[in-house]
């Protein structure tokens, strides 16, 4: 099997100072990429700031023989996002891949969270992804090549209690990923996302509640958490950031040693005019039947440009 290398490539990893982002940065650097480790060093609720997470990961990369530079800036601020991209271009003279991983987390039911907390989720997850990608886009277009890897979450699909704000924000990133995939194709820019399953600061904050809600013992929950180290998520991000990747508009669920595709599927449903509410009620089984459903594709019918060196 040929090793996927990133020699000569420059990658930005936001939220690269801890958790999943740190694993992304370390893996990319170990494979030859020059990495901008961007991390504002905030708490999981978005408060505070520290240069330590970014500088510590950069030191770790350099100690292993790799190349990296820190950038302590907020992705939620348009100027901060621009500074992250400027760091890559000014330090290394180019930019090839952007891994948008920065995130915060505040759990709570719909009426238990203030509007400001919902906005903070959008500011970091959605606008943070948008600002960094928007700042990077002209450089990628000029180069005729680029890889953008966003971070979504299975929380956007529902089914996880008290994740209305977080899941909603990740759903916005999902929509941005899918629409940008179509826009980027003509420029050789591929846009995908991963949905990580990892035990990090964010999931640790909810671990006890999840165990209690599902009747899981502390010992079993500890075993589950131990099986989800963040480094098991990095290979998927690395693949999507590589020039051999030809996917765009795709979401890969990754973690626990597994990887799978998350897709939007439409059933065959019914077609009739006129259509009434009663028709829908009477044919609900057909409408909901996905056995012959079709995956909603973004760019599969259009050719992907070969990577430029």
Buried (B, 14 or more C-beta within 10 A) or exposed (E): EEEBEBEEBBBBBBBBBBBBBBBBBBBBBBBBBBBBBBBBBBEBEBEEEBBEBBBBBBEBBEEEEBBBBBBBBBBBBBEBBBBBBBBBBEBBEBBBBBBBBBBBBBBBEEEEBEEEBBEBBBBBBBBBBBBBBBBBBEBBBEBBBBBBBBBBBBBBBEEBEBBBBBBBBBBBBBEBBBEBBBEBBEBBBBBBBBBBBBBBEBBEBBBEEBBEEEEBEEEEBBEBBEEBBBEBBBBBBBBBBBBEBEBBBBBBBBBBEEBEEBEBEEBEEEEEEEEEEEEEEEBEEEEEEEEEBEEEEBBEEEEBBEBEE
